[in-house]
């Protein structure tokens, strides 16, 4: 036994919103408390598990399905699993949630206005999409369906990575999702 319950934290939001940065911070904080975690990042998954998929709607749906199934295996193995995936479709996010017990899936929407995302553009993707060099780019020529009822909403335009991690950890602490008395000391 790992000494804690397992669950899945599903980070969704558009490219550049901060999903990976925030999830990495939450994971580091959980590690400080010797909690067993696994981070499934969309960029990394597309280098292996989903390398055969493109960015057409059907491929995106399959990407979400595969990631959800792997997440389920990890949770079943007793691991706190963090998924960072644009996952632009509400129906597929609901499908992912349906694989888990009600309290085992926490949907975290990392939000920011498109103008902010385009200013950040850490990978230069928005600029390429605007020039027509990338097709089916979420937020430009492919839709992002905002979550209908996420468990947590973080506005990354006005919230630091540290504050976002604190909000998520406080949510987990308040709901008694993790069997720890405090995360980073300030939640006790």
C-alpha positions in Angstrom: 0.0 0.0 0.0 1.3 3.5 -0.8 -0.1 5.2 2.3 -2.4 7.4 0.3 -5.4 7.0 -2.0 -5.0 7.2 -5.7 -6.9 9.6 -8.0 -6.5 11.4 -11.3 -6.0 15.1 -11.8 -7.0 16.0 -15.3 -5.6 19.3 -16.4 -7.4 20.7 -19.5 -6.9 24.0 -21.3 -5.5 25.5 -24.4 -1.9 25.4 -25.5 0.2 27.8 -23.3 -2.4 28.0 -20.5 0.1 26.6 -18.0 -1.2 23.0 -17.6 2.2 21.4 -17.5 3.9 24.1 -15.4 1.1 23.9 -12.7 0.9 20.1 -12.8 4.7 19.8 -12.4 4.5 22.0 -9.4 1.7 20.0 -7.8 3.6 16.8 -8.5 6.8 18.2 -6.9 4.8 19.2 -3.8 3.2 15.7 -3.6 6.6 14.1 -3.9 7.8 16.2 -1.0 5.3 14.2 1.1 6.5 10.9 -0.4 3.2 10.5 -2.4 3.5 8.3 -5.4 2.6 10.1 -8.6 2.8 9.9 -12.4 2.6 12.8 -14.8 1.1 12.0 -18.2 1.9 15.1 -20.4 0.4 15.4 -23.8 3.6 16.6 -25.4 5.4 13.5 -24.1 2.6 11.1 -25.0 2.6 12.3 -28.6 6.3 11.2 -28.8 5.3 7.6 -28.0 2.0 6.3 -27.0 0.0 8.5 -29.4 2.7 9.2 -32.0 0.6 7.6 -34.7 -2.2 10.2 -34.2 -2.6 13.6 -35.9 -4.7 16.6 -34.9 -7.9 15.9 -36.8 -10.9 15.6 -34.4 -11.0 11.8 -34.5 -7.3 11.6 -33.7 -7.7 14.1 -30.8 -10.6 11.9 -29.5 -8.4 8.8 -29.7 -5.6 10.7 -27.9 -8.0 11.5 -25.0 -9.3 7.9 -24.9 -5.9 6.3 -24.8 -4.6 8.8 -22.1 -7.7 8.2 -20.0 -7.2 4.4 -20.2 -3.6 4.7 -19.1 -4.6 7.1 -16.4 -7.1 4.5 -15.2 -4.4 1.8 -15.1 -2.2 4.1 -13.0 -5.0 4.9 -10.6 -5.8 1.2 -10.3 -2.2 0.6 -9.4 -2.4 3.1 -6.5 -0.7 6.1 -8.1 -1.8 9.7 -8.0 -1.9 10.5 -11.7 -1.7 14.0 -13.3 -2.8 14.3 -16.9 -1.9 17.4 -18.9 -3.9 17.3 -22.2 -5.6 20.1 -24.1 -8.5 17.6 -24.4 -10.7 20.1 -26.3 -13.9 18.2 -26.4 -16.4 18.1 -23.5 -17.9 14.7 -24.6 -14.4 13.1 -24.4 -13.6 14.6 -21.1 -16.9 13.2 -19.8 -16.0 9.8 -21.2 -12.7 10.0 -19.4 -14.4 10.9 -16.1 -16.8 8.0 -16.6 -13.9 5.5 -16.4 -13.3 6.5 -12.7 -15.2 6.4 -9.4 -16.9 9.7 -8.8 -14.2 11.0 -6.4 -11.3 9.6 -8.3 -11.4 12.1 -11.2 -10.7 15.8 -10.6 -11.1 18.0 -13.7 -8.9 21.1 -13.5 -9.6 23.8 -16.1 -6.5 26.0 -16.7 -8.0 29.1 -18.4 -6.6 32.2 -20.0 -7.8 34.6 -22.7 -6.6 33.8 -26.2 -4.8 37.1 -26.4 -2.7 36.1 -23.3 -2.0 32.7 -24.8 -0.8 34.3 -28.0 1.4 36.7 -26.1 2.9 33.8 -24.1 3.2 31.4 -27.1 6.1 29.5 -25.5 6.4 27.1 -28.5 5.6 29.6 -31.2 2.6 27.6 -32.2 0.0 30.3 -32.2 2.1 32.4 -34.6 2.5 29.4 -36.9 -1.2 28.7 -36.8 -2.0 32.3 -37.6 0.3 32.1 -40.6 -1.5 28.9 -41.7 1.6 26.7 -41.1 -0.3 24.5 -38.5 -3.7 23.2 -39.3 -6.3 22.1 -36.8 -4.7 24.2 -34.0 -7.0 24.5 -31.0 -8.3 28.0 -30.5 -7.4 29.2 -34.0 -9.0 26.9 -36.5 -10.1 24.1 -34.2 -12.5 24.6 -31.3 -11.8 24.3 -27.6 -15.0 23.5 -25.7 -14.8 25.0 -22.3 -15.6 22.6 -19.5 -19.2 22.7 -18.4 -18.6 21.8 -14.7 -14.9 21.4 -13.9 -14.0 20.7 -10.3 -11.4 23.5 -10.2 -10.9 26.6 -12.5 -7.6 28.4 -12.5 -7.2 31.7 -14.4 -3.6 31.5 -15.3 -3.6 35.1 -16.6 -4.0 36.3 -13.1 -2.8 33.4 -11.0 0.9 32.4 -10.5 2.0 28.8 -10.8 2.5 28.8 -7.0 -1.0 30.2 -6.3 -2.5 27.7 -8.7 -0.8 24.7 -7.1 -1.9 26.0 -3.7 -5.5 26.2 -4.9 -5.4 22.6 -6.2 -3.7 21.3 -3.1 -6.2 23.1 -0.8 -9.0 21.5 -2.8 -7.5 18.1 -2.3 -6.9 18.8 1.4 -10.4 20.2 2.0 -12.0 17.2 0.3 -9.7 14.8 2.2 -8.7 13.4 -1.1 -5.2 12.7 0.2 -4.3 11.1 3.5 -1.8 13.8 4.5 -2.3 16.5 7.1 -0.6 19.2 5.1 0.9 19.8 1.7 3.8 22.3 1.8 3.0 23.0 5.4 0.6 25.9 4.7 -2.5 23.8 4.3 -2.7 22.6 7.9 
